[in-house]
């Protein structure tokens, strides 16, 4: 029997929004200098541990795209940037601090109680989980028996993990660190082989 596809999941490198605790879902934020160093470190680890990876996929937002480019350059494989791997888009609430979202707008209470809640012009948590889950499954199906790197975003990935592993976006509460590595398989059943590996980021 053919071995399952393994998705090597990577969260993009650090951005100013991560430092400032501001929500930049669809806002196209660049990596910080530290984020660029994180991208170089994760690329080196993937080249060392997964030299047989056959492709790199990423969100088309530059923080993910540039993280993926560092990996692609060392692996010398194709890089596919895709919009369905993007972060959770909060529409008119983009650029708000996490404190504002929590205390003033009660965003997190809304999405816990209503899977279809969406700020004006933004996405609902259910649609984010379905979008990213479907994208990850499609990538795995396109690469049977292969290892493939996927660079995406912390919030959307956390919701997708809940949907894939536990059947609901609310069931997964851990968020990957910037440029951490996790390994996901869908067959014979969805499972994580590892989660949030960050040893390569020491002393940055």
C-alpha positions in Angstrom: 0.0 0.0 0.0 1.3 3.5 -0.9 2.5 5.6 2.0 0.3 8.6 2.8 1.0 12.1 1.7 2.7 14.2 4.4 2.0 17.9 4.6 4.9 19.8 6.2 3.0 22.7 7.6 4.9 26.0 8.3 3.5 29.2 9.8 5.0 32.3 8.1 7.8 34.3 9.7 7.3 37.2 12.2 5.6 40.4 11.0 5.2 43.8 12.8 1.5 42.8 13.4 2.7 39.8 15.4 4.8 42.0 17.6 2.1 44.7 18.0 -0.7 42.1 18.6 -2.7 43.5 15.7 -4.9 41.4 13.4 -3.6 41.5 9.8 -5.6 38.8 8.1 -5.9 40.0 4.5 -3.5 42.9 5.0 -0.3 42.2 3.1 2.3 42.6 5.8 6.0 42.0 5.1 8.3 39.9 7.2 10.4 41.7 9.8 14.2 41.2 9.7 13.8 38.6 12.4 11.0 37.0 10.4 13.4 36.7 7.4 16.0 35.0 9.7 13.3 32.6 10.9 12.4 31.8 7.3 16.1 31.0 6.6 16.3 28.8 9.7 13.2 26.8 8.8 14.3 26.4 5.2 17.6 24.9 6.5 15.8 22.5 8.8 13.4 21.4 6.1 16.3 20.9 3.6 18.1 18.8 6.3 15.1 16.7 7.5 12.9 16.6 4.4 15.2 16.8 1.4 12.7 14.6 -0.6 9.9 17.2 -0.4 8.6 17.6 -3.9 6.8 21.0 -3.9 6.2 24.1 -1.8 2.7 25.7 -1.5 1.9 29.0 0.2 -0.6 31.7 0.7 -0.2 34.5 -1.8 0.3 37.1 0.9 3.9 38.2 1.0 4.7 37.1 4.6 3.9 33.5 3.6 5.1 33.8 0.0 8.5 35.1 1.1 8.8 32.4 3.8 8.1 29.8 1.2 10.6 31.3 -1.2 13.4 30.7 1.3 12.4 27.0 1.5 11.9 26.7 -2.3 15.3 28.1 -3.0 17.0 25.4 -0.9 14.9 22.5 -2.0 14.9 23.6 -5.7 11.3 22.6 -6.3 8.2 24.4 -7.6 6.4 27.0 -5.5 2.7 27.5 -5.9 1.2 30.6 -4.3 -2.6 30.3 -3.7 -5.3 32.6 -2.3 -7.2 29.8 -0.6 -4.2 29.4 1.9 -4.7 32.9 3.2 -5.3 34.0 6.8 -8.8 34.7 8.2 -10.1 37.9 6.7 -11.9 40.1 9.2 -13.1 42.7 6.7 -13.8 46.0 8.3 -12.2 44.8 11.6 -8.8 44.2 9.9 -6.0 46.2 11.7 -7.7 46.1 15.1 -5.7 45.1 18.1 -6.4 41.8 19.8 -7.5 43.8 22.9 -10.0 45.7 20.8 -11.3 42.6 19.2 -11.7 40.9 22.5 -13.0 43.6 24.8 -14.8 46.2 22.6 -16.0 44.2 19.6 -16.4 40.8 21.4 -15.2 39.1 18.3 -14.0 35.9 20.0 -17.4 35.5 21.8 -19.2 36.0 18.5 -17.2 33.3 16.7 -17.5 30.9 19.5 -21.3 31.1 19.5 -22.0 31.6 15.8 -20.1 29.7 13.1 -21.6 32.0 10.5 -20.7 35.3 12.2 -18.6 37.6 9.9 -17.6 41.2 10.3 -18.6 43.5 7.4 -16.7 42.4 4.3 -15.0 39.5 6.1 -15.2 35.8 6.5 -17.1 33.6 9.0 -15.1 31.1 11.1 -16.9 28.2 9.4 -16.0 29.4 5.9 -12.3 29.9 6.9 -12.1 26.3 8.4 -13.8 24.9 5.3 -11.6 26.9 2.9 -8.3 25.9 4.4 -9.3 22.3 5.1 -10.3 21.8 1.5 -7.1 23.4 0.3 -4.9 21.2 2.4 -6.8 18.0 1.3 -6.5 19.0 -2.3 -2.8 19.5 -2.0 -2.4 16.1 -0.3 -4.5 14.4 -3.0 -2.4 16.0 -5.7 0.8 14.5 -4.2 0.1 10.9 -3.3 2.9 9.3 -1.3 5.0 12.5 -1.3 6.1 15.1 1.3 4.9 18.7 0.4 5.6 21.9 2.3 2.6 24.2 2.9 3.3 27.7 4.3 0.2 29.4 5.7 -1.2 31.4 8.7 -1.7 30.8 12.4 -5.4 31.7 12.9 -6.8 30.0 9.8 -4.6 27.0 10.4 -5.8 26.6 14.0 -9.4 26.5 12.8 -8.6 24.1 10.0 -6.9 21.8 12.5 -10.0 21.7 14.6 -12.1 20.9 11.6 -9.8 18.2 10.2 -8.8 16.5 13.4 -11.8 17.0 15.7 -14.7 17.8 13.4 -15.2 21.4 14.4 -13.2 24.6 14.1 -13.7 25.4 17.8 -12.0 22.2 19.0 -8.4 23.3 18.4 -6.9 26.0 20.6 -3.2 25.8 19.9 -1.6 28.3 17.5 1.7 27.5 15.8 4.7 29.8 16.4 6.1 31.8 13.6 8.2 29.4 11.3 7.3 26.4 13.4 6.9 23.0 11.7 4.0 20.5 12.0 3.4 17.3 10.0 -0.1 16.4 8.9 -1.5 13.3 7.2 -5.0 12.6 6.0 -4.7 8.8 5.5 -5.6 6.3 6.9 -7.2 9.0 9.1 -6.3 12.6 9.8 -3.5 12.9 12.3 -0.6 15.1 13.3 2.8 13.3 13.2 4.4 16.3 15.0 3.2 19.8 16.1 4.9 23.2 16.6 8.6 22.1 16.2 10.7 25.2 17.0 14.1 23.9 17.9 15.6 25.4 14.8 14.6 28.9 16.0 16.7 29.0 19.2 18.8 32.1 19.8 17.1 34.2 17.2 
